[in-house]
Amino acid sequence: MPDDHRTPLKGTWAGVDEAGRGCLAGPVVTAAVILPRDGVPGLGLKDSKKLSAPVRLKLEAGIKDAALSWSLGLAWPQEIDRINILQATMRAMCRAVGTLRVQPDLVLVDGNQIPPLYIPCRCIPGGDETEPAISAASILAKVFRDRLMAHLDRKYPGYGLGRHKGYGTKEHMSRLRELGPCRMHRRSFAPVRRFLEDRQRWLPGI
């Protein structure tokens, strides 16, 4: 990603995390969050997967109020299928960081893969539990993606996307077999790809 013209905010860092990387349907969503230098005492940030939906919603509002800047980045199924989920996630992270209102000195990324940014990055495995800025990013990405999947459920009815959020649950696999994949399914992912291969095997020419 080329340099931009934002003025770096000295002594700050952005936490970055994703939601939906392992799903069979829907985009992968990333978030970047810059929290105040002295943190946000009392907010109770932690890994979004360990919080209930009502608590995540409450924290979303607190994070947005307290953050010096926050932003989201997405990669949709067609891009995921074209370049693979890892590269699509890295691109989505770059989009999130690149649209922050200010440029941080450092980017802290959950996991062990660094996106190709022009800003120094540091990987923190398990950072969504230990680093408040990453926890905040985890929550914003998860809440936004859940909200988006509820919208996609209405646009692509019958799959239950609003309930399972695109993960490979028993319900989702049953509906996938009944209805076939929609535009939101990641056709490069093995369960969806196997379904397409089986359909071509038994229904040649379809």
N, C-alpha and C positions, 0 to 999 in steps of 0.2 A: 504494500500500500504506500503511495507516495506521501511525502510530507505535506501537511496542511499549514494553514496560517493562524491556527489558534495559539494563543499565548499559554505556555505551560503554567500550571498552577503549582508553584514550588512546594515540595514537602507533601504532596498528595499522591494517593494511589487509587486505582480503580480495581474493584473486584469483578471478576467475570465468571459466569457459569452458564450452563445450558439446561434445557428441559426437553424431553421427548426424543432423545437420541436413539433409544432402543425401541421406539414404537414402530408399528407396521403401517401407520397412516398418519397424515398430517405433517406439518413442518417441524423442523427442529428450531427451537426458539432460544436465543441467548440474551443475556442482559449484562450491562456494565453499570456499575454504581460507584460513585465517589462520595464517601461519607466525610463529615467534618473531621478535622485533625484529632480532636479530643474524643471522637467516637460518639455513640448515641446511647448513653447510660439508660438502663431500664427498658430498652426496647425488646430485649429477650430474643435476639437473633440466633437462629440455628439452621441446620439443614432443612430445607423445605419439606423433604420427604418424612421428617419426623414431627411435622406439625399438621394439625387438622385443617380442613379447608376454611372454617370460620376464623381460625387464628391467623392463617396466611392472609386472608382478606384484610383483617385488622392491621397486620404488620405492613401490608402493601401501602396503605395510606400513611402510616408512620414513616416508612422508608422514603416515600416520595416527598413528604414534608421536610424531612431532615437532610436529604441528600443535597450535596453541592451540585450534582448533575447525575442523571441516569438516562439510559437509552436501551433500546431493544434492537436485535438483529435477527432476521429469519432466513432460513433456507427451505424452500418448498420441495415436495417430493420429486418433481421433475429434475431439479438440480441435484438432489441427493442421488437419484438413479444415474445421473450422467457422470458425476465425479466421485461418488462414494460418500458414505455418511461422515467419515472422519474429515475429509476435505471440505464438505459442505458445512460441518460444524465450525471448522476453523474460519471459513469465510463469514459465517454468521457472526462469530465473535469479532472479527475485524469490522464488520458493519456496525455492531453495537458500540465498540470503542470509537470508531471514526465519526459517530454522530453525537458523541458527548459534547456539551456546550463548551467545556474547557478541556485542555489536554493534561492528563496526569503525568507525573514523573515516572511512575511505575505501574505496570499492569500485573495483578495477581490472578492466576488462573487455576481453577480447581482441576485436579488430575495431573497427568504427566505429559501433556502435549502442549506445545507453545504455538499460538497462531502467528502467522507471518506479519507481525506489526513492526512499525518503525520506532515504537516506544519500547524501552527495556521491559522484559517480561520475566516473571518467576512462577514456576509451577509449584503448587502446594497440594499434594495428594491429601484428600480429606479436608480440604480447605473450606468446604461449605459448612463444616461443623466448627472449625477453629478460628477462621478469619471473618470478622463481622462484615466486611465489604463483600466478600464472596457469598456469605450467607444471605445478605440482602439481595445480591444478584440472583441467587438461586430462587428466592421467594418471588421476585418480580417476574422471572422467566416462567416459573410454574403457574402463577396466578394468571398471567396473560395467556399462556397456552391453554389452560383449562377453559378460560372464557372463550377463546377462539374455537376450541373443539366443540363447545356447546353451540356456537354459531354454525360450524360446519355440519353438525348433526342435523340441523334444520335444512341445510342446503343439500345434504346427501343423506336422506332419511333411510332408515331400515337397518343400519349397521350398529347403532348404539354408540356412536362416537362420543356423545356427551357423557356417557356413563364410564366407559373404559378408557377414554381419551386416546384411543388408537393403539393401546397395548394389545398383545396377543392373547387375550383372555379366551375362555371356552366360548363365551357368547360371541365374541368377535369372529372367531374362527368358524363358528356355525353359520353366522350371517354371511361371511365371506364365501363359504361354499354354496350357499343358497343364491346369493345375488351376484357373485363375481366382484372383482375389484372396481372401485370408482377412481376418479382422478386424484383423490387424496391418498391412495395406496402407493406404497413404495415398492415398485415392481422388482427392484433388485434385491429385496429382502427375501430370504429363503422361503418362508411360509407362503408368501404371495407368489413368488416365482414358481414354486412347486405346484401351486394351484393352476397357474397358467400353463405350465408344461403338461399337467395331467389333462386339462381341458383340450389342449391341442392334440394329445395322444389319442383321446377317445372321440374327439369331434374334429377330425381333420378337415381343413378348409374353412373352419368357422373363425 
